[in-house]
């Protein structure tokens, strides 16, 4: 049996990710460790603690509602201190535009506004749903966050978007 077939056999016997099969050759442990660190859920732990989820939703709703009413209660500390916008600058205005139904202007203001709105919907749902559903919802969310590796992709995407915004102006 050649190495490819052996690896395929071990991969099928192993976990969903197949990391155990790679570790038979001695290089899977660092890969698995790196994968588990980078694919750590971010949203699910916030959803797990109802107080944290409620606090995040409450403060976000307050900031977005104030923005809708024309009050700017949040001044970016990075922009105030350094003079350049941070990766999240414009996000509350973009969320306000999104809530008003102006999707195009919202995405022009900040491309990640729909993604953050979806995250806030998940947080809000987890804060108010019954206990039994809550636990299952958090587990499913953590499972999908780990499986899809959404956290590193979001971070890389947000940083890339920020750098492009700084370069383009």
Steps between C-alpha positions, in 0.01 A plus 500: 500500500643839406520800735197682354268205555637450852438867581148478358429192715629674816311815413172308476567327833599822674310810591298726274803719436733208426774644722567167671596343168758767433642463851606139419784654299593736783383829353134500595532614859628851418246529217217386724613732780527794262162418348333478841648835604399682183160335471398580856140621518453866582125556482393186688682589828335843493164334436556251781496767771159667481618806696785559256269456203242736650765762581645486148157520338385780732807715438486435125132588481566818700783609268310418180180669623694810600660500154154469341389805699808697395692480827854370492559363849797286400821664387761257369790501746750394232396777266505751785845391619683414178299675232426196283177306491484158661362186330159565659469869414171566325347175619230658719400739220495206257283299742262794532473519120446126488217521752343782299504269198768677299714192432708655224604805704565273797739276310672805351544644851637171643497171312484291818177656634274211383736247659504687832121540488468123458730450800290740707185312398662178628599673825153646546331166429724322749428760768122446489446137401400232753777319685472165318504659157774738613747221583433321173524824300838585658633148433391511136648848454834392655505189282446703183752763604763228550409313184493804270789684664302820475700694761836506318330570167307789654812644665709475184213641294440788740870590517534479121191717457640751753837521325330548163282776646809673638686472169210606279394779730 
